[in-house]
């Protein structure tokens, strides 16, 4: 990685656009003065980016981003810090850097705002990765939130002090003594544009800016980012080498909490399973198989409900058993018929709940049929939008498919 921080940066601006507007940029400036508008806040050594993920007041930037390169040229200690990261076996790695604009409003400078920015990115990636895996699609999916974890040590302004501040320790150190390391129990992930759920990302980013620009944010925006915080922690590995099924059950409980925060009716109301099911009931499905009632896969009742209802019920039953001390076993985490792990369906179902909560719809108006270019663009954007939703629907449909059907 060391070389990329010292590399020449091009003079022309290159950008990449998706059907939902500019999502990810490879930004290159002809005027070096633009570079002093940014300050590094955190590093993320467990993920390497193809291109920067822009958020306006904040950006997740790869080590080769021109803004990072210029900051390293200006502040030798920052360059030293970033160049001292390796994996557990001494292989150099290129940590991602969270940058914040120096002129960002005070509300965007808080840990709350910056971690919310990280959370919205993580939850635009991890559920999609889970859906990929459930659909048996090929790719190097990102499954766990640790890929987006902030490293506890960071060079602080005036870029001369290496500082660690956590609930356990506050300490200053000499950067020359630093030996940074990615998480040993997690491979360093490469985040490509195709791994990002773009419709969800664009909506969450808009809500993030609205939430932290407002002096009095709406209850729904507060609930959204509270839920994303819970979902991010639900997306972390249950444990490391000492993982037991009790740890997985605890993680399921966090996912259920993330659902309930979105479904909560407000200060004077109460939330429960029925409130979450009411949200799911509002989903407009693309695949009629997701909407059609099916008999209780567990065989406990003769009721017929849509597939997502049964998955939600299974998550609640699992949560209740593990949290309340009911008798449990590893089989408590498995679905009937398919024998798949219930835990894998929590993140895709969360995306469905988010879809309803955010009223995530394809809102572009149909252009004139005479404008063939605009019609073509419209159809491309519409297909791309629904391709993401269909990926999650297809993933949920595997929940109660028999292994024989999976092989066929």
N, C-alpha and C positions, 0 to 999 in steps of 0.2 A: 504493500500500500504506500510505502514511503514515497516512491517516485511520483505517484499521482498527485500528491500534495505540492510537489515542486514543478509539475508539468506546465508547459505553455498552455494558455487558454486562448481559444479562437476569438477573432474580432467580430464575427458575424453572429447574429442572434438566431438560434434555432428553437423551434417550439413544436410540441406535439399536441394535436387536438383530438378530442373524442367527439362522439355525436352529442354529448351533453355539455359542450363548451370546453374551455381549456382546463384540463385536469392536471397534467404533469408537464413540466417544462424542463428543457435543458437550456438554461438561460446564460447567455454570454453577452457581456457588455463591451462596448467600444470605449466607454468612459469609466476609468478606474474610480472616479469619485463616487459612483453609485455604490461601491462596495462598502463604504464606511457607514452605510445606513443600517447595517445588521450587526447583531452581537450573538455569539454562541451561548446557549443556556444549558443544554444537556447533550450528552452523546449516547448513542444506542449501538453498542458493539456487537449485538446479536443479529443484526440485519444489515444487508448491503443493498443500496438502491441503484436501480438502473438510471433513474432521473429524479430530479427533485419533485416533491409533492408540495404544491403551493397552497397556502392558506390565507394570503393577504398579510396580516400582522405577524404570521409565523410561517415557517417552512421546514419540512424535513429535507435535508440536503445531503447528497452523497459526498464522500471525501473529495471527489473530483469536481464538485461544483465550483464555478469561478469565485463565488462569494467566500467559500471556505478556503480556497487557495490563496486569495488575496489577504484574508485575515491571518493566515499562517505566515505569509510573507511579511506582514506587518508586525506580528507578535510571535517571536521565536519560541516562547514557552508554550503557546498553543500548538504550534507545529510539533514540538518535542512531545507533548502530551499525546496527540493523535497518532504519532508514529511509534508509540510504545505499547500498542495493543497487539496481542497475539491470541491464538487459541491455546488450548491446554497443552499443545505439543510444540509451541514455539513458532507456528506458522503465522506470518503477519496477516492482520485483517484491517479492513478499512471501515472504521465506525461511521455510522450515519450521525449527522449533527443536526440538532434542533436549533434553528436560528430564529431570533425575534427582531423585528424592526425596532430601531432605537426610538423612533417617534411613535411607537404604538401607544394607544391610550392606556392609562394605568390599569384598567380592568383586564387588559390582555397580558399584563406582565406578571400576573399571579400564578402560583403553582396550579391553582384550580383551573384556570383558563388553559394553560399549556398542557396539563395532563389531559384535559378534555379534548384538546386537539389531537393528542396522541391516541386517546381512546376511540375517537371517531374514525381514525385511520385503521386502527387495529380491528374494529368491528365491521369495517368495510372489506376486510381481508379474511379474517378467521372463519366466519360462518360460510363464506364462499369456498374456502379451502375444505371445510367439512363436507359441503355439498359435492365438491369435486370428488372427494374420496368415496363417498357413499354411492356416487354414480359410476365408480370405477373408471374415471377419466384419468388420463396420464398427466403428470405434472409434478412439480416440486412444491406442493401446497404448504402453506403456513398454518399450523394447527393451534399453536400455543402463544399466549400473550407475552411470554418472556422474550419473544423475538423483538418486541417493542419496548422492553424495559429500559428505563433511564439508568445509566451508570451512576453510582453514588458519588464518585469523585469528579470534579470539574475545575478547570481553570477559571478563576473569577477575575473580573475587572479589578485593577488595571492589567490583568493578564500576567501577573507575577506570582500569584498565590494559587496553590493547588489545595482545594478544600473538599472535605467530606462532611455532610450534615445529614444525619438520619436520626430516627428516634433512639438509636443505640449509641451513636458517637458523633461528636463534633471535633474535627481535627484539621490542622494545617500541616502540609508536608512540602518537601522540595520535589519539584517535578522531575529532577534528574534521577531521583531514587525510585520513580514510579515504574511499575510493571503491570500494565493493564491486561485483563484477560476476558475473553468472552465466556459465557456461561458454559461450564464443562459438560453439563448434562443435556445440552441442546445444540444441534448443528447451526452454524451461521446460515441464515436464510438469505436468499436473493429475491428481492421483491421486484417483480416486473409489472408493467402496467396491466397486463392481462389478468393478474391475480386480484385486481381491485374491482369490487362491485361498484361500478361507476355511477349508476343512478342513485344508489344509497349514499355514496360518498358525497355527491354534489348536494343532495338535500341536507345531509348532516352538516356539511360545511356552511351552507347558508344559515342553518339554525344556530351553529356555533357563533358565527359573526353577530347574528341578531341577539343571541343570549348575552354575549359579553360586551356588546356595544350599548346595551340598554341599562339605564340607571335602575329601572324597575322591570326586570325580565318577567315574562309571563310564567304562570304556574306550569304550563305544559313544557316550556323550554327548560325550566329548572328540573322538572321530572325527567325529561329526556336525558340530560347529561348526568343526572344522578343514576339513572338506569344504565347508561353506558359505562359509568364507573363500576357498577356492580357486575355488569357483563364482562368487562375487561378482567376483573379479578376471578370471575367464573371461568374465563378462558385460560387461566394459568394452569400449568401442570398440577395435578392433584398432589404430587410430592415428587421426590427424585428416586434414588435407588431403593428407598424404603416404602414405596407406594403400596398401599393395601386397598381393598375394596371399600373400606370405611372412608378413605380419602376421596374416592370417586363419588361416593354418596354425598359427601359434604359439598363437592363441587356442583352436583345436581341441585342442591338446595340453593346455592347462589344464583344459578340460572333461573330458578323459579322466582326468586326475589327480584331479579331483573325484569321478569315479566310483570310482576305485581306492581312495581313502581310505575310502569307505563299504564297499567289498568286502574290505578287508584283514582277514585272519583273526586278526591279533594279533601279539604280540612275536616269537613263534617261527615265524611263517608268512611266506609270500611271496604277493604279489598279482600277478595278470596278467589277460590278457583272459578266460581261462576263469572266473576268480573273479567277474568282473563279469557274464559271461553266466549264471553260476549264480544270481546275484541276479535277473536279468531273468527267468529261467526260472520263478521263484516267483510272478511276477505273476499275479493273478487278473483276467483281462480281461473287460470287459463286451461288447465287440464280438468275435464269433468270428473275424472276418477278421484280427484282430491275433494270434490264437492259431494259426491254420492255417498249416502249413508252406508256403512258396513256394520256387520254384527260385531259385538264386543270380541276382539281377538283373544282376550284372556279367558273367555268362556265363563266368566263369572255372572254375566247377565245376558238377557236376550235383546237388550237395547241395540238400536242402530243409530250410529252417529258418524259424521264425517271423519276421515282418517286423522286429521290434525287434532280433533277432540280426543281421540284415544291416545295419541302420543302425549298430549298435554296431561291427560288423566294419569298416564303411566309415570310421568315426571313428578306429578304431585304425590302419588302413592309412594314413590321412591323417596322423595324428600321427607314426607311425614314419617316413614319408617326409620330412616337414618337419623333424623333430627330429634325425634321423640323417644328414641331408645327402644323401638319395637324390634323383635327378632329379625335379623337380616342375614343374608349370605351373599356370596358372589352372584348367585342366580337372581338376586333381587335387582340386579343391574341389567338383566337381559330381557329382551322382548320375546313374547311367545311367537310361535310359528317360524319367524326368521332366525331366532336365537342371536340377533345382533345386539350390540351394546347400546343401551338406552342413552347413555351419556352423549353419544355421537349425534343425536338428533336434537339436542337442546339448542345448539347454535343455529342450525337452519330454521327451527321453529321460531327462534327469537327474531330472525329476519322477517318472518311472516307477520309477527306481532308488530314489529317496527313499520312494516309496509302499511298496516292499517292505522297505526298511531300517527304516522307522518302523512297519511293520505297520499302515498307515493303513487302517482299516476303519470301516464304519458299524456302530457298536456298540450303538445304542439297541434295547432289547427291544420287541417288538411288544406294544402295550397291548391291553387287553380290547376285543373287538369290540363290546361294548355301549357303550363310551365313544366316541361318534362324533367328539367334539371332539378327543380325543387321537389317534384313528386318523387324522383329517385332518392333524393336526400331524405325526404320524409319517411319513405319506406325503409331505408337503411336504419335510420334512427329508431323507428318503431320496432323493427326486428331486434336491434341491439338491446333496447330497453327490456323487451319481454323475454329475450334469451336469458337474462339474469334471473328473472322471476321463475321461468320454467326450470332452470337448473335447481332451484330450491324445491319446487314442487316435485320434480323427478326424484330428488334425494329423499323427500318424505315418503314417497310411494314405496321405497325399498324397505320401510320399517316392518311391514308385515308380509313381505314376499317370502315364500319358502326358499330354502337354499337350492332346491331343484329348479325353481323358476329362475333364480339368479343365474344358474349355470346355463340355462337355455337362452 
